[in-house]
Amino acid sequence: MDYQKEYEKWLSSGVLTAEETAELRAIADDPKEIESRFYGPLEFGTAGLRGTMKMGLHQMNVYVIRHATQGFANVICAEGEDARRRGVAIAMDCRNNSMAFARAAAEVCAANGIHVRIFDSLRPTPELSFAVRYYGCQAGINVTASHNPKEYNGYKVYWADGAQLPPHHADAIAQELKKIDIFTGIRRMDYDEAVEKGLIEVIGQETDEAFLKEVMAMVTDPGAIPAVADTFKVVYTPFHGCGYRLVPEALHRAGLKHLLCVKEQMVIDGNFPTVVSPNPENPEGFYLAVDLAKENDVDFIVGTDPDSDRVGIMVRDKEGNYQVVTGNQTGVVLLDYLLGAMQRSGKLPEKPVVLKTIVTTEMAKAVAEHYGAACYDTFTGFKFLAEKKDGLEARGEGKVVFSYEESYGYMVGDFVRDKDAVTASLLLTEMAAYYAAKGMTVLDALQQLYETYGCYGEKTHNLVMPGLDGLADMARLMKSLRETPPREIAGVAVRQFKDYSDGSVTDCATGEKSAMELSGSNVLRFEMADGTSIIVRPSGTEPKIKVYVLTKGADAAERDANLAKYGAWVDTLKKQD
């Protein structure tokens, strides 16, 4: 694509506002910036779109939103009149422009004859997944960039099952977008007119109540929180985002009396003024929550990301310090608690199943098998976990009781098909209360699991490669590792090399090749002679390659030594580019 020509097309389109035109004219003498904004469209994938909010084809703005929605509308309309009638549910998070983008999407859907149910204000991502299923919609749209920095926004699309789009539907949209001119190929109508004609229906509290009813039904031990309610305290932060109302409501309904919310971060603000990154994976964002916990003698802290699909926790240790519990650790201890609670109450199904992603700790498999549950891997992303759940249950091969990934995402129940920080916050608090009644913390419970199953440890390394050069660097590194895989890493022999793009497994000692179940994703995996797994994959939403080290030691010292030596090898990959 001729980026200069595309830049001039936008300037001469006649549809930009004066402010938008001024923004583009301001970069007229900066060819590198023009190229970065116009060298091509944002790639539409299974995760939808995500980018920084600027004018340009490769950015997030109202024109890109309309263009994407017209492509999606074409795919929906191709399903027939019933699909138009069933329509779409639309939600948005707390970010700057999210409401404007959501309304722009609604206007395009309405003009294409697709019925729209749009939330009256920001809502958690899992509630959008729920709404698609609850109202029997054909599809869903969520305007969110999850935990990305404030400059970003995004556009996620869902299908009738309430999960994000499977690859073939995403590909169909991508093909439609190639045919549609971003300015002249869009159908749209005035928002207020569409509401007046009944093409757009605004939803709100009634959907919240239906969602919360399902959330509360996930309580495994109804007596756990009430048993310690007089003394048990929790600090909560929504990081300026969508969890600010429903998470506290769920915790109060479960019987929690002492919930302390970080007031500065209960303020809805897409600029995230109190944090550098509104991501519960980053412990530095919890500083206000830690201060509040210290002031009030609190053991347990919960934080949800801006669209309330991820949740992170911190726990006070015996020295009075607040310790981060990683997504892998949180998932394992919650899994053990849920399976144990179900077993104690007779709620464990006959053929229980646990799902995790390929980059999530292998400790989950050991815990699941202890309770007689099968454990399956999927590719990264809840669309794959949802697809696996539906397939297994449709074939009668088991009942999925818990699904999770290492990046702080957890899913339970049948009412959503995406990660759900509202329900997870409730269950994590229930779990913490259960252990509090025993004079234990979540850290104590985790230590018991290590003593039972071994000292597992995980570390995720991010090889950040921004800009156009970064894309080439990412492709070059993946190509090099794929075509010339190392025979040893950090002095340890590579036992197997797995390429998830074609599903091949190579025995590094004999060269013999075999096939595995999963294929079709740009991911590489090295199985080491000491039992460690190293997985390399480009991020689907950010300009970086993620390298996951999953290991196990006879004790904590050996585990930490493994993480350190393999981490040193990852550092050599950074130097290659």
N, C-alpha and C positions, 0 to 999 in steps of 0.2 A: 504494500500500500504506500502511495506517495503521501507522506505525512504533511508536507507543506501544502499540497493540494487539498487535503482533508481539512487542514487548519483554515484555509481560505474559504472552503465550502461552509464551514460553521460561521465564519464572520459574515458571509454574504447571504446566509439563509433567510434573513428577515424575520426570524422567530425569536431570537435571543433578546432578553431584556437589555436595557442600557447598562445595567450593572454587570451582566454576563459578558456583554460585548467589551466593556472596559477591561474586564479581567483577562480576556484573550488578547486585546490590543497591548496590554502591559508586557506580554512576553514576545512581542514582535521581533525583538532583536536578540532573542535567546533561542537559537536553533535546537540546542540540546533539550531544552524544556518543551519546545514544540514537538520534537520527536517523541519524547517520553509520554506526551499526552495523546498523540495522534498516529503513532506508528501502526496501530491496529486496535481492534475492539477488545474489551475485556473478554477473556475466554469464558464461555458459559459451560459449566460442568455440573456434576452431580451436587456440588455444594452451591450452585447458583453463581452469583457474582459477588466479588468483594474488592474494594479499592478505596483510594483516597477521594475525598469530596472536592472536586475541582471541575471546571469546564474542560471538556475534551472527550474523545471517543474511548480512551483507555482509563476513564475515571468514573466515579459515581456522581451522577447528577440526574436531574429530572428527565432529560432527553434519553439518557441510557436506560433509565427505569421504564419509560414508555415503550422504548424499542424492545426491551426484554419482555415486557408484558404483552405486546402485540404478538411476538413469537409464541409465547406461552398460550395466549388466547387462541391462536391458530391451531395449536395442538389439541386444546380442549374442545374447540368447535368440531374438529375432525372426528371426535368421539360421538357426535350426534346431538340431537335436540335435548335428549335427557341429560347429557353432560352439562349443557348450558343451563338447564333448569336447576340442576343440583348445585351448580355454581362453585364459587371459591370463597374461602374464609381468608381474611387479611388481618394481620397484626403488625405491630411495630414496637421497637424498643425505645429507650430513652435518648437515643443519639440525636444530635443536631440534624434537622431535615427529615427525620424518620416519619413524622406524621405527613409532611408534604409528599414524600415519596410514596407512602402507603395510599394516599388519596389519588396521586397520579396513576398508580396501578389500578385503583378502583374505577377511575374514569375510563380507562382503556377497556377494562373488562366489561363495564356496563355498555359502552358503545358497540361492543361485539356481541351484545345480547346475552352475556353471561351474568347470572344473578350473583350479587356480591353481599357477603356478610362481613362487615368491617368493625373492629373493636373501637369503642368510643375514645380510648386512650391506650397508653402502653400496657402490654401484658407479657407475662413470661412465655418464652418460646414453647414450653410443653403445653401451655393452654391453647396455642394455635394448633398443635398436633391433635389435641383433644377435640377442639372445635370442628376440625375437618371430619373426624370420625363421628362425633356426637350429632352433627347436623346432616350427615350423609353427603357432604360436599364431594365434588369431583376432584377438587384440588385446593391448595392453600398457598399463600404468599406471606412471607415474613420479612419485614425490613429490619435487618439487624446485622451488626458486625461482631456480635458476641463479645469477646473479651479484648478485641483489638484496641489500639490507641484511639484517641478522640478524633483524629483526622479521617478515620475510616467509616464507611458504612457498607452495607451489603444487602443482598436480595436472595433469600432462600425460597425454593419452591418445593411444594409437597404434592403428593398424589392422593388418591382416594383412601388409601390405607392409613394415612396420617404420617407416613414416613417421607423423608426427602426423596427426590426423584431417583429412580433407578437409571443406570447409564443409558438405556435405549431411549427413554423419554427425554433425557437431557440432550442426547445427540439429535433427537428430532427437533427440539427447540433451536439448537445451534444451527441446524440446516435451514430452518425457517428464517432465522435472523439474517442469514446471508442474502435472502431474497427481498428483505424489507428495507427501504430507505428510512434512515433514522428521523427524517423530518417530514417527508411527504407520504410515507407508507403507514402512518399511524392513524387508527380510528380512536377518537376520544370525544367525550361529551362533558358538559359542565357538571361538577360534583353535586351541587344543590339540586339541579334539574333531575339528575339520576335518582337522588333520594326521594324527591317529590313523586317521581314516576314509579317508585317501588323497585327500581333496578338495583339500588344500593340500600341495604338494610343495616342499621347500626345496632350492634350487640354490646352487652356489658355485664351488669351484675348478675343477670339470670344465668349467663354462661359461667361466671365465676362460681356460683353456688353449685352448679352441676359438676364442675371440675373439682371443687373442694370436697364434694360428697365422695367422689372416687378416691381422692387423695387420702381422706380420713379412713376409708375402708382398707387402706394398706397397713394400718397399725397392726403389728403382730402381737404385741403384748399390751393390751389396754391399761393394765395396772402399773406398768413400769414407771411412767412419768408421775402419776398421782401418788405413788408410794413414797417419792422423795420430794414432792412439790414444795413442801414448806422450806426446804433448805437448798434445793438444787437450783443453780443459777446458770443462765446462758447469755452470752453476748452475741448479738447478730448485726451484721452489716450487709446491705445490698449493693455497696459500691455505687451509690447514686442511681441505681437501676430498678428493674421491673419486679424484683422480689420484695420491694418495700412494704407491700400490703398483704399479699397472700401467704408469704412465709410466716410472719408473725401471727396471722389469723389461724393458720394450721396448728402452730405450736400452742397457742392459747386454747384452741378447741381440744387439743390432746391433754390438757390439764396443767400445762406449764404456768406457774404463777410468777416466777421471777425472770422475765425476759428483758434484757437491757439492750436497746438498739442504739447504735452509734448515730447520734442525732445529726452530726455534720454530713454523714453519708446517707442519711435517709432523705436528703434533699435531691429531687430529680434534677440532674444536670448532665447534659451530654458532653460538657467540657471536663468532667471528672476532676474538679478542682483540688481535691485532697489527695490524689494519687497520681503517680507517674504512669502507672498501668493498672487498669481496673480488672485485674486478672487474679483470681484466688490461687492460681499456681505460683504467684509471686508473693512471698511472705512479707516483703517490705510494705505492701499495701495494707497490712493488718495493724499498722502501728497505732492507729486511734482505737481500734478494738482491743488491743493489748493494754493500752493505758486504762481504758474503761474497766477491763477485767481485773487489772491490778487494784484499782480503786475500790472495787466491790467484791473482792475475794471470790472470783469466778474461776472455775476449772475449765470450762468448755466454750470455745468460740466457733461460730459458724459464719461463713461469708459466701454470698452468691454473686456471680458475675452479672454484668449489666442486663443481659436478656434472661437471666435466671435459669439457665440450663446446666451450668456447672456449679459445683459447690466445693469449697475447701474448709478444712477445720484446723484449729490449733488447740493443743491440750497442755495444761499446766503440769510440769513434772514435779518430782519430789523436792527439787531444789527451788521451786517457785518460778522457774523459767517457762515460757510458753513455746512449745515445740511444734514445728510444722509436721503434719502427717501427710505424706504424699498421696497422690491419687491412687497409686498402686496399693499402698498400705491401707488407705481408707476403704478401698474396695474389698480387700481381703478380710479386714476385721468386720466390716458390715456383712459380707457374705457369710462368715462364720456365725455371726450373731443371728442373722435371718434364718439360716438353715437350722441352727440350734433351737431358736424360738418356735419355728414351725414344727420341728420334731417334738418339742416338749408339749405343744398344744394340740398335736395330732393334725396339723394343717399341711404337713409336708405331702405333696402329691405322690402318687405311686411311682411315676418315672420322672423325678425332678431333673431339670436341665439348667446349667449355668452357661452363659455366653460371655466371651471376652474377645478382644481383638488380638491380632498376632503380635502387637507390641506391648501387650499387657503382661504383667508378671505371671510366671508359671506357677507361682505359689497358689494362685486361685484354683488351679487344677487339683493340687494336692488336698486343699480344703474341701472342694466339691466332692472328690472321690471318697473322702472320709465319711461323708454323710450319704454315700450311695448315689450321688448326683453325677450325671454325665456332664462333661465340659467340652465345648466346641469353640474353635477359633474362627474369626471372620476378619476381613480386611478392616482397616481403620475407618470409622464412621458409623453412626447409628442407623443409617439406611441399610447397611449390611447386617447389623445385629437384628434389626426389625425384620428384614427379609428372611434371615435364618430362623427366627422365632416363628414367623408365620408358616414357613415351610415345614418345620419339625412338627408343629402342633397340628397342621392340616393333615399330615401323614400319620398322626397318632404315635409319633416316636418319642413323645415326652411333653412335659409342661415346663415352660421356661419360668423360673422363679426369680432370676436376677441376671441382668446384663450390664457390663460396664467396660470402660476403657480407662487407660492410665491417666488421661488428661482430664480427670475430675468429672467425668460424666457417668451417670447411673440411671438405670431404667428398671422399674418394677411394674407389675400389674398389666392389664390388657387395655387400658384406656388411653395410653399414649404410645407413639412409636418414635420417640426421640428422647434424648437425655432430659432428665427432669429434676431440677434442683429444688423444687418445692417439696415433692414427695421425699426426695433424698434427705433434705434438711430435717424433715419430720422423723424419718427413720433413724438418722444419725443421732438425733437428740434422744429418741427413745432408747437407743443402744447405750448412749452415755449415761442416761438415768438408770438403766438396768445395772450397769457396772458400778455406778455410784452407790446403789443400795448394797452392794457387796464390799464397799470400801475400796473400790478400784477405779482407775481411770481407763480411758481407751488405750493409753500407752501401756498400761499394765496388761491389758487384754492382748495387745499386739505382741508384747514380749512373750507371753504364754504361747502364742502361735509359733513364734520363732523357736521356742524350746521344743514344741511338738513336731514341727515340720522342717526345721532347718532355717539357717540364716540366709534368706533370699535378699537380694538387693538389686536396685535398678537405678539407672542414671540416663537421662536424655540430654544429648548434646545438640545444640543448634548451630549449624554452619550457615550464617546469614550471608546472602548473596544478592544485594539489592540492585535494581536498575536493569537495563538491557544487557549489560555485560554479565550481570549476575545470572540471568537466565541461561546464557551460553556456558557459564562456569558450571552451573548445576548439571546441565546436560552432559558436559564433558566429563565431570567426575563420575556420574552414573555410568556412562559409556565405558570409562576406564575400568571401573570395578567389575562391570559385567563381562567385558571382553578379556580382562586379565585379572581374575580374582586372586587375591593373595593366598599362598599355600600355608602361611602362618601369620599370626597376629600377636604382637607383644611376646614373641618367643613360644607361643602355644600353637600347635598344629590345628589347622582348620579341618574338621572331620567331614562336614558336608557343606556344600554351597547350594543354596536354594534361590532360584530366580522366579519370582511370582508373576513376571510378565508372561511367561509361557508355561508356568507350573512345573518346571524341571528341577530335579534334585540330582546333584552330582556328588558321587562318593570320591572324595579327594585322594584317597589312597589308591583306588583301583581305576578311577575315571569312569566307572559304570554310571549310567544315567537311568533315572526312574521318574515317575510322575507323581505329583501330589494333588490333593483335591482342589486347592485354591489356585486360580490363575487369572490373568488379565489386569494386573496392577504393577506399576513401576516400583517394585520393592525388591531388595536383595537381602538375603539372610545368610549369615555365616554361623554354623554350629561348631563350636570349639571342642577340643578333646577334653577339656576340663568341665564340660557341661554348660558353659556360658553361651548365650546367643547374642549376636550382634546384628541388628536390623538397620538398614539404610533406606530412607524413603524421602523423596521431595515432599514438602508440605503442600497440601491442596489449597491453602488459603493465604500463605505468606511466602515471601521470597527467601526460602531457606531449605536446606536439606537437614532432616532430623536423623540423628544416629542414636539408636537405643541400645544400651548395654543391659542385658538381663543375666544375672549371675546368682550363684549360691555358694556359700562357704561353710566349712565345718563349724566355724564360729564367726563372730562379728569381725574379728581381725582379718581373717582370710577373705571374707566377703568384701571388706573395704579395700584390701590390697588388690583384689581382682578389679574392682571398679576403678582404682587409681591407674593400674597398668594399662587397662583397655582405654581409659580416658586419654592417656598419653598418646596412644595410637591414633585416636580420633583427632588429636591436635595436629598430627602429621598430615591429615587430610586437609585441614584448613590451610596449611602451608603450600599444598599443591596448587591452590587457586588463589 
